[in-house]
Amino acid sequence: MHDVVIAGAGPVGLFLAGELALSGCSVLVLERDQDPNPPWKTLPLGLRGLNAGSAETFYRRGLLEAMVKASGVSAEKVGADPEAVEAPAPRELSHFAGIRLDAADIDTAALPFRLPSPAMEGFMTSLEAVATVLAEQASALGVEIIRGAPVTAVSQDDEGVVTTAGGQRYRTRWLVGCDGGRSAVRELAGFAFVGTEPLFTGYVAKVTLADPEQLPLGFNPTPNGMYLRTPLEGHLGMMDFDGGAFDRSKPLTRDHLQTVLRRVSGTDVTVDEVHLASSFTDRAMQTTTYREGRVLLAGDAAHIHSPLGGQGLNLGIGDAMNLGWKLAATVHGHAAEGLLDSYTSERHPVGAAVLDWSRAQVATMKPGPNAPALRRLVRDLMSTPDGTTQVYRRTSGLFHHYDLGHEHSLVGRSAPDFRFDDGTRLGDLMHQGRGVALDFTSDRALRGAAQRWAGRIRYASGSVRDGLGLAAVLVRPDGVVAWASDTPDRDAFGQAAAQWFATPEN
């Protein structure tokens, strides 16, 4: 019997599988599709953006270099100068409702606790590239992946879960649904799924146009919706504000796509051929909890929204990073009280905020006689330093804050990439998925306290280039600061360690 069964071998499921296996759990992944790289995962339909927070996550697990290479991105566009003393200003910025903003307008002084890091920027990738890297890592860690096995039944008791998939029954201690927006696990386990209904049907397609010069590149709002044409050959996106009526209701024929494109673009553009096409909506839904007994959800299985701004994949990666170490500790029997439930309490508000961010973008794009005035107002507000900085905070994935009940303002935030004088960085110390105790004063008492959790917390001491005025920091396995102090307080450290890592080992 496996410790954990994961439904879904997309990026979220595979990353979670790797996190659990890294912590010594036996993991089985059940995937509905037989083909690991169906056409919709490859470019152009599989185009996705990884934000800086996801880049930082992969860096902390030693996966960033492989991810950048698989994505065909120049490494210089992702990281900071390794010799930099101060964190550089961001080079790129996401959009809001198709409104492009200038990263030069970001007020870097308003972004606290930033240090240079090999992961400072997001980058474009594909679902195929991300899934390939994560599948290789999961397999290397001993994760078993079975494809062509859709989940059809789920039942649970106090001891475990029985999952039926591909005609086989699998008994496991825990089940995690990472099986996407139409999650079978979510439905079968009885999760409540609530939210708002769609305003538009969206389309993404690879087509051959007879006259592509009629459609300018970039986001193009019109009186009838919006269309997007990217530099990728034949790659188009459209939003038709029909209340989501067409999504998955009829075949995506050439005639239908041409009709929608002409209406939305206000041109007589001709679609010669459709190579690939899919539809989506801006339906924004979220489960009321991410855990029902021994069944948990992550990624699109727990929350769905429009793909505007590219937040979906990043939100799911954040879920998996938060859940992995907590579920592993529960499996091994050394989870602190309430640790697994903190997955919902921490990640549910983050998901809710992303859904609201998506809704606000849709409201800004909705056609109507007042739409141009609203867009002009939003553009003016967001083009200010405060507005641009807020967009970066909300989309970069670097500035989430969990309320962990500690007065220090760094606690609950992603840890800065502290660099020791020997060149070692915090990110280097996190590859094995353990917590990290950073002692910038080499205090013997603090070292002794940290060694009591030696199997769960890695201790590192020495002077650093910039300690931000701190003497010691405790970082959770997911990179979140659990405790920080300007003095090496052994007792306070012990209390914080016990809160997140339960009783010491000796």
Salt bridges, closest charged atoms under 4 A:
ASP3 OD1 - ARG173 NH1 3.51
GLU19 OE2 - ARG61 NE 2.70
ASP33 OD1 - ARG32 NE 3.56
GLU56 OE1 - ARG60 NH1 3.38
GLU83 OE2 - ARG419 NH2 3.86
GLU83 OE1 - ARG465 NH2 3.77
GLU121 OE2 - ARG91 NE 3.69
GLU144 OE1 - HIS2 NE2 3.50
ASP157 OD1 - ARG171 NH2 3.22
GLU197 OE1 - ARG283 NE 3.71
ASP240 OD2 - ARG263 NH2 2.49
ASP247 OD2 - ARG182 NH2 3.76
ASP247 OD2 - ARG248 NE 3.91
ASP255 OD1 - ARG254 NH2 2.67
GLU273 OE2 - HIS275 ND1 3.86
ASP319 OD2 - HIS303 NE2 2.69
ASP319 OD1 - ARG347 NE 2.86
ASP341 OD1 - ARG291 NH1 2.88
GLU346 OE1 - LYS326 NZ 2.88
GLU346 OE1 - ARG476 NH2 2.88
ASP356 OD1 - ARG359 NH1 2.81
ASP417 OD2 - ARG425 NH1 3.56
ASP478 OD2 - ARG476 NH2 2.75
ASP491 OD1 - ARG490 NE 3.79
GLU505 OE2 - ARG456 NE 3.37
